[in-house]
Amino acid sequence: MVKFLFPLFFSLIVLFSCTKEVIIDIPPYSEKIVVEGRIFAGEFPVILLSRTQNIYVPTDISNYLSSFLSDATVHMVIDGDSVLLEPIPLNQLNEEALARVSEILEIEPEEAILIPIVAYTTTANEFKGVVGKTHRLSILRNGEYIYAETTLLNPIPLADLQWQPDETNNQYGRLVAGFQDPSSNYDAYYWEVKRIHLFEGMPIDRSYERPSGGYIRDKYWNGTYRTLDYGNPLKRKDTTHSVDYKRFFRFGDQVVVRFSKMEYEVYEFFRTRREQIQNQGSPFASPLNVKTNLVGNAVGIWAGFSPYYDTIICQP
């Protein structure tokens, strides 16, 4: 027995007596501009600008609000024609622009108007998003120049949009539709929904929301017919809507589906951002840099969407 214990004892002495000081060189904080820009075909551009936050600065609402920027010079260019995008307080935006800001912030429009920040936009009709055109965004602030381009691709129509009742309760169901993916590689899409029937005398939803898995790409099914099956991501504002079926659309709901074509690099931004959020705090997750199409000292996205709209009344 002794001859087995001695090697073990000696190994433990070596293991616990050998230490090494590890010095980690943490790079200093470098501020970047965060760009959250959207433009849909037929709509005006909407851009939010902010600064990245130092991880050693306390996180509170005042620091969050102070990170948003209103002093940049922002232009959008289409076919050589340029327009200055004005910084407009959220509570002064038109309904369409406010809805887009709400979608970016993932809050309700009535909540967004309470936030004392600005969105950069325009109301010049000739600068709405145009399918087939490249839209260049340029930002100048404190001598730093940032730019990005996004092209609005040809929209892809949905086919045979249906409401399929749940097997356990035919008063609730999911939305199902199909579409034909082009034979070109690297196609990407974005599925969103909004209910338009009235609740307490007003449209129940004022902005679109994406269900889980609403960003898709054709990596494994390029050029084929694809079927989509999605639940309801919207808030359960009507208390008579069963909480057990809160992720289902209800019989009689009137729903608009916005199915948008987007560039592959725009999809990559949303994919990598989602994965980064999901991996936060996991010691087993690999480091992941969020993709961007911005050039300059910036992070974020300038995203163009070409939507196809379809409306359905939820009934068999």
C-alpha positions as CSV (number, residue, x, y, z in Angstrom):
1,M,0.0,0.0,0.0
2,V,2.8,2.4,0.9
3,K,4.4,2.2,-2.6
4,F,1.1,3.5,-4.2
5,L,0.5,6.3,-1.7
6,F,4.0,7.8,-2.0
7,P,3.8,8.7,-5.7
8,L,0.3,10.2,-5.1
9,F,1.6,12.2,-2.2
10,F,4.6,13.5,-4.2
11,S,2.3,14.5,-7.1
12,L,0.1,16.5,-4.8
13,I,3.1,18.4,-3.4
14,V,4.3,19.3,-6.9
15,L,0.8,20.3,-8.0
16,F,0.1,22.7,-5.2
17,S,3.6,24.1,-4.8
18,C,4.0,25.2,-8.4
19,T,2.2,28.5,-9.1
20,K,2.6,31.0,-11.8
21,E,1.5,34.6,-11.8
22,V,-0.7,35.3,-14.9
23,I,-0.9,38.9,-16.1
24,I,-3.8,39.7,-18.4
25,D,-3.3,42.8,-20.5
26,I,-6.9,44.3,-20.8
27,P,-6.9,46.8,-23.7
28,P,-8.2,50.2,-22.8
29,Y,-11.8,51.2,-23.5
30,S,-12.3,52.6,-27.0
31,E,-15.5,54.3,-27.7
32,K,-17.4,53.5,-30.9
33,I,-20.6,54.8,-32.5
34,V,-23.5,52.4,-32.4
35,V,-25.7,52.6,-35.5
36,E,-29.2,51.2,-35.7
37,G,-30.5,52.1,-39.1
38,R,-33.5,50.8,-41.0
39,I,-35.0,51.6,-44.4
40,F,-38.0,49.7,-45.9
41,A,-39.1,50.0,-49.5
42,G,-41.6,52.7,-49.8
43,E,-40.7,54.2,-46.4
44,F,-38.4,56.9,-45.0
45,P,-35.1,55.9,-43.3
46,V,-34.9,55.8,-39.5
47,I,-31.6,55.9,-37.7
48,L,-30.7,55.8,-34.0
49,L,-27.1,56.7,-33.0
50,S,-25.5,56.1,-29.6
51,R,-22.0,55.5,-28.1
52,T,-20.7,52.2,-26.8
53,Q,-20.6,52.0,-23.0
54,N,-17.5,51.4,-20.9
55,I,-18.1,48.1,-19.0
56,Y,-16.6,49.8,-15.8
57,V,-19.2,52.6,-15.9
58,P,-22.2,51.9,-13.7
59,T,-25.2,50.8,-15.7
60,D,-28.3,53.0,-15.0
61,I,-30.9,54.8,-16.9
62,S,-29.1,58.2,-17.0
63,N,-25.9,56.6,-18.5
64,Y,-28.1,54.7,-21.0
65,L,-29.9,57.9,-22.1
66,S,-26.8,60.0,-22.3
67,S,-25.2,57.5,-24.7
68,F,-27.6,58.5,-27.5
69,L,-26.4,61.1,-29.9
70,S,-28.1,64.1,-31.4
71,D,-25.0,66.0,-32.7
72,A,-24.0,64.0,-35.8
73,T,-24.4,65.1,-39.4
74,V,-26.2,62.3,-41.2
75,H,-27.0,62.0,-44.9
76,M,-28.5,59.4,-47.1
77,V,-27.6,59.2,-50.8
78,I,-29.6,57.5,-53.6
79,D,-28.3,57.7,-57.2
80,G,-26.1,60.6,-56.3
81,D,-28.9,62.6,-54.7
82,S,-28.3,63.4,-51.1
83,V,-30.7,64.4,-48.2
84,L,-29.8,65.6,-44.7
85,L,-31.5,63.4,-42.1
86,E,-32.7,65.6,-39.3
87,P,-32.5,64.6,-35.6
88,I,-36.2,64.6,-34.4
89,P,-37.4,63.8,-30.9
90,L,-39.3,60.6,-30.7
91,N,-42.5,62.3,-29.5
92,Q,-42.5,64.4,-32.7
93,L,-42.1,61.5,-35.2
94,N,-44.9,60.6,-37.5
95,E,-46.7,57.3,-36.8
96,E,-44.7,55.3,-39.3
97,A,-41.3,56.5,-38.1
98,L,-42.3,56.0,-34.5
99,A,-43.4,52.4,-35.2
100,R,-40.0,51.7,-36.8
101,V,-38.1,53.1,-33.8
102,S,-40.4,51.0,-31.5
103,E,-39.4,47.9,-33.5
104,I,-35.7,48.8,-33.1
105,L,-36.0,49.4,-29.4
106,E,-38.4,46.5,-29.0
107,I,-40.9,48.5,-27.0
108,E,-44.4,49.9,-27.5
109,P,-44.8,53.2,-29.4
110,E,-46.5,54.8,-26.3
111,E,-43.4,53.8,-24.3
112,A,-41.0,55.1,-27.0
113,I,-42.4,58.7,-27.0
114,L,-41.4,59.0,-23.3
115,I,-37.7,58.4,-24.1
116,P,-35.9,61.8,-24.5
117,I,-33.7,60.9,-27.5
118,V,-33.8,61.6,-31.2
119,A,-34.1,59.6,-34.4
120,Y,-32.5,60.8,-37.7
121,T,-35.0,60.8,-40.6
122,T,-36.5,62.8,-43.4
123,T,-40.0,63.5,-44.8
124,A,-38.8,64.2,-48.4
125,N,-40.9,61.8,-50.5
126,E,-38.1,61.3,-53.1
127,F,-36.0,59.7,-50.4
128,K,-38.2,56.8,-49.5
129,G,-36.7,53.4,-50.0
130,V,-36.6,52.2,-53.6
131,V,-36.4,48.5,-54.7
132,G,-33.3,47.9,-56.9
133,K,-31.5,51.0,-55.5
134,T,-28.4,51.2,-53.3
135,H,-28.9,53.5,-50.3
136,R,-25.7,55.0,-48.9
137,L,-25.7,56.3,-45.3
138,S,-23.0,58.7,-44.2
139,I,-22.3,59.9,-40.6
140,L,-19.9,62.6,-39.6
141,R,-19.2,63.4,-35.9
142,N,-16.2,65.0,-34.2
143,G,-14.2,64.6,-37.4
144,E,-14.9,60.9,-37.7
145,Y,-16.6,59.6,-40.9
146,I,-18.7,56.4,-41.0
147,Y,-20.6,55.1,-43.9
148,A,-22.5,52.0,-45.1
149,E,-24.5,50.9,-48.1
150,T,-27.6,48.7,-48.3
151,T,-29.5,47.6,-51.4
152,L,-33.2,47.0,-51.5
153,L,-33.6,43.6,-53.2
154,N,-36.6,42.4,-55.1
155,P,-39.3,41.2,-52.7
156,I,-40.4,37.6,-52.6
157,P,-44.2,36.9,-52.4
158,L,-45.7,34.6,-49.8
159,A,-48.1,31.9,-51.1
160,D,-51.1,30.2,-49.5
161,L,-51.1,32.1,-46.1
162,Q,-53.3,30.1,-43.7
163,W,-54.4,30.0,-40.1
164,Q,-54.1,26.5,-38.8
165,P,-56.1,25.7,-35.7
166,D,-54.4,24.0,-32.8
167,E,-55.4,20.3,-32.4
168,T,-56.2,20.8,-28.7
169,N,-58.2,24.0,-29.1
170,N,-59.6,25.1,-32.4
171,Q,-60.1,28.7,-31.2
172,Y,-56.3,29.3,-31.4
173,G,-53.8,28.5,-34.1
174,R,-50.5,29.3,-35.9
175,L,-49.8,31.1,-39.3
176,V,-48.4,29.0,-42.1
177,A,-47.3,30.1,-45.5
178,G,-44.9,29.1,-48.3
179,F,-42.5,30.9,-50.7
180,Q,-40.2,30.0,-53.6
181,D,-36.6,30.7,-52.8
182,P,-34.6,31.9,-55.9
183,S,-31.8,29.7,-57.2
184,S,-29.2,32.3,-56.2
185,N,-27.1,31.7,-53.2
186,Y,-27.2,33.7,-49.9
187,D,-30.8,34.7,-49.9
188,A,-32.2,35.9,-46.5
189,Y,-35.6,36.8,-45.2
190,Y,-37.4,38.4,-42.3
191,W,-40.9,37.4,-41.0
192,E,-42.9,39.9,-38.9
193,V,-46.5,40.2,-37.9
194,K,-48.9,42.9,-36.7
195,R,-52.6,42.5,-35.7
196,I,-54.9,45.2,-37.1
197,H,-58.3,44.5,-35.5
198,L,-59.5,46.8,-32.8
199,F,-59.1,46.5,-29.1
200,E,-60.8,49.1,-26.9
201,G,-61.5,51.1,-30.0
202,M,-57.9,51.2,-31.3
203,P,-55.8,49.0,-33.5
204,I,-54.4,46.4,-31.1
205,D,-50.8,46.6,-32.4
206,R,-49.1,49.7,-33.8
207,S,-45.8,48.1,-34.8
208,Y,-44.5,44.8,-36.2
209,E,-42.8,42.1,-34.1
210,R,-40.7,39.1,-35.1
211,P,-41.3,35.6,-33.8
212,S,-38.4,33.4,-32.6
213,G,-36.7,32.2,-35.7
214,G,-38.1,35.0,-37.8
215,Y,-34.7,35.6,-39.5
216,I,-34.0,32.8,-42.1
217,R,-31.4,32.1,-44.8
218,D,-31.3,29.6,-47.7
219,K,-28.1,27.9,-46.7
220,Y,-29.6,24.4,-46.7
221,W,-32.6,24.8,-49.1
222,N,-31.4,27.1,-51.8
223,G,-33.8,27.3,-54.8
224,T,-36.5,25.2,-53.2
225,Y,-40.1,25.8,-52.1
226,R,-40.1,26.6,-48.3
227,T,-42.9,26.4,-45.8
228,L,-42.9,28.6,-42.8
229,D,-44.9,27.9,-39.6
230,Y,-44.9,30.7,-36.9
231,G,-46.7,31.4,-33.7
232,N,-47.7,34.8,-32.2
233,P,-44.9,36.9,-30.7
234,L,-47.1,39.8,-29.9
235,K,-48.2,40.9,-26.4
236,R,-51.4,39.5,-24.9
237,K,-53.2,42.8,-24.6
238,D,-56.7,41.3,-24.6
239,T,-57.1,39.6,-21.3
240,T,-59.8,37.3,-22.7
241,H,-57.1,35.7,-24.8
242,S,-56.1,32.5,-22.9
243,V,-52.7,32.7,-21.3
244,D,-52.2,29.1,-22.1
245,Y,-52.3,30.0,-25.8
246,K,-50.6,33.4,-25.7
247,R,-48.2,32.3,-28.5
248,F,-51.2,31.5,-30.8
249,F,-53.3,33.7,-33.0
250,R,-57.0,33.7,-31.9
251,F,-60.0,32.9,-34.1
252,G,-61.1,36.1,-35.7
253,D,-57.7,37.9,-35.4
254,Q,-56.9,40.1,-38.3
255,V,-53.1,39.9,-39.0
256,V,-50.7,41.5,-41.4
257,V,-47.6,39.5,-42.3
258,R,-44.6,41.5,-43.4
259,F,-42.2,39.2,-45.2
260,S,-39.0,41.0,-46.2
261,K,-36.1,40.2,-48.4
262,M,-32.8,41.4,-47.0
263,E,-29.1,41.3,-47.9
264,Y,-27.1,38.4,-46.5
265,E,-24.8,40.6,-44.5
266,V,-27.8,42.2,-42.9
267,Y,-29.0,38.7,-41.9
268,E,-25.5,38.0,-40.5
269,F,-25.7,41.0,-38.2
270,F,-29.0,39.8,-36.7
271,R,-27.8,36.2,-36.5
272,T,-24.5,37.0,-34.7
273,R,-26.2,39.6,-32.4
274,R,-28.8,37.0,-31.4
275,E,-26.1,34.4,-30.7
276,Q,-24.1,36.9,-28.7
277,I,-27.1,37.7,-26.5
278,Q,-27.9,34.1,-26.1
279,N,-24.3,33.2,-25.1
280,Q,-23.9,36.0,-22.6
281,G,-22.8,34.6,-19.3
282,S,-22.0,31.2,-20.6
283,P,-18.4,30.0,-19.8
284,F,-18.6,27.5,-22.6
285,A,-19.5,29.9,-25.4
286,S,-17.0,30.8,-28.0
287,P,-16.2,34.5,-28.4
288,L,-18.3,36.1,-31.1
289,N,-18.0,39.4,-32.9
290,V,-21.2,40.8,-34.2
291,K,-21.1,41.3,-38.0
292,T,-21.5,44.8,-39.4
293,N,-21.7,46.5,-42.8
294,L,-20.4,49.8,-41.4
295,V,-17.0,51.2,-42.4
296,G,-15.3,53.4,-39.8
297,N,-15.2,53.5,-36.0
298,A,-18.7,52.0,-35.5
299,V,-20.7,49.0,-34.8
300,G,-24.3,48.1,-35.7
301,I,-26.1,47.9,-39.0
302,W,-27.6,49.9,-41.9
303,A,-30.3,47.5,-42.9
304,G,-32.5,47.6,-46.0
305,F,-35.7,45.5,-46.3
306,S,-38.0,44.9,-49.3
307,P,-41.3,43.7,-47.8
308,Y,-44.2,41.7,-49.2
309,Y,-47.4,42.2,-47.3
310,D,-50.3,39.8,-46.8
311,T,-53.3,40.1,-44.6
312,I,-55.4,37.2,-43.1
313,I,-58.5,36.9,-41.0
314,C,-57.8,33.9,-38.7
315,Q,-60.5,31.4,-39.6
316,P,-60.4,27.9,-41.2
